[in-house]
Amino acid sequence: MVTSLEIEEHPAKEVYEEDYCGRGKMENRIKEQQLHLFADRTSAETMRANQIRLFFSSIAYTVLEALRRLGLTGTSMAQAQC
């Protein structure tokens, strides 16, 4: 990883764990929604239909994430993906 941040102000471990790994986790959540909840499908004829499709996909993702975070804590499925 290359950065222009000053080493004195931003220790490498902190930058890696908070910024770099956090970004990777977010990229995984975006990919998860696109691949498994069909958020990448915007093939309807109207923009409104595509917007509603993405809205439903986002709601489905939110519900599944809440289920995993709240309902599956402490189980083997706590780290499961959609």
Secondary structure, DSSP 8 states (H G I E B T S, - for coil): ----S-TTTS-HHHIIIIIIHHHHHHHHHHHHHHHHS-TT---SSSHHHHHHHHHHHHHHHHHHHHIIIIISTTSTTTT---
